[in-house]
Amino acid sequence: MGIKMDRKKYNKTIYIIITLNIIFLAAFPVIIFIITKNLPAAAISGTGMLLLCILSYALYRTDDKYISGIVIQLSELMDVLLYVNGREIFPDNEDTVLSKLQNKVIKLSKILKNRSIQEEQEHENIKKLVSDISHQLKTPIANLKMYSNFLADTKLPPEQQQEYIDIIRLSAERLNFLSENIIKVSRLESGIIQLKMRKQSLNDTILKAVKDIYTKAQQKNIEIQYNEKDKIELKHDRNWTAEAIFNLLDNAVKYGNAGNTIYMSVRRLGMFAEISVRDENNIIPYEERNNVFMRFYRGKNSNRQEGLGVGLYLAREIIVKQGGYINLRASGNGNIFTIMLYIDTL
């Protein structure tokens, strides 16, 4: 309503000016004639005033059309912002105020579009996460309910009671393991945990991971051979990097058989440090090699082993956040997981 009223006031002002011009146009030749008593001079002055009025009106109409055109184009530019389509209205090769305004509007529309896509993706990720967590929680919770009810029967023989207690303990450990890893993943993804990057020995970090997995490997009669080809110092977070390496070793131990050997090495490779973990387990099929790093993914051959499918995912997230990457390839009789970390020489 405010815009319409301003337009009416503007038009009213223009009409008043035109009316005054017409009155002045009519009066000016008369005044000239009265003063000079010269009819040709009065006629010439009247003609000049008429031409001046016509020119003024033509300029007014041109200006009105130009402003209307600008308003229409600005309206279309607002549509670019509303519908986030990034379409150009004004020529971008002109150094004008409107072109600059257009560039800012298009930039803003792109930012809004990217944010919308990110929010959509985050929403889908949350939905998937909730679905994955509920799926993982279902079995251990069901076991806890069922076997705790069984234990309520006082007539159960001691052997069966112990069996049910073991199942309940295993389910509780599984829930604890799941919750710990979910907390690690969520804290790392949300940025609550900031990686403490400082220049330190990568070799010591690897040894920390090896020590943590050693007892579990020994219990399964799996040997770990560690080949330290180079001494390397680089910027990294010791605890989180050790966690990533441990997860690779844990994966190799978990799916390994008694008598297997895990071959581990570290070396300098150009501007990168390479940490290699080679196992003697079943070769992961080519079509599954990208999927194994997905959250809660478990391969076709992993159904007989306890696991939640977060270890490799967490390992990749830790390494990627430090500017590195992990890849997987098949070896002659197993799989090779390789961590690559950038060595900052400055």
Salt bridges, closest charged atoms under 4 A:
ASP64 OD1 - ARG7 NH2 2.49
ASP64 OD2 - ARG61 NH1 3.98
ASP95 OD1 - LYS100 NZ 3.56
GLU124 OE2 - LYS127 NZ 3.80
ASP132 OD2 - LYS128 NZ 2.99
ASP166 OD1 - ARG169 NH1 2.92
GLU189 OE1 - ARG295 NH1 3.19
ASP212 OD2 - LYS208 NZ 3.94
GLU228 OE1 - LYS231 NZ 2.85
GLU243 OE2 - LYS184 NZ 3.00
ASP250 OD1 - LYS216 NZ 2.67
ASP250 OD2 - LYS254 NZ 3.75
GLU274 OE1 - ARG267 NE 2.65
GLU306 OE1 - ARG174 NH1 2.75
GLU317 OE2 - ARG316 NH2 3.60
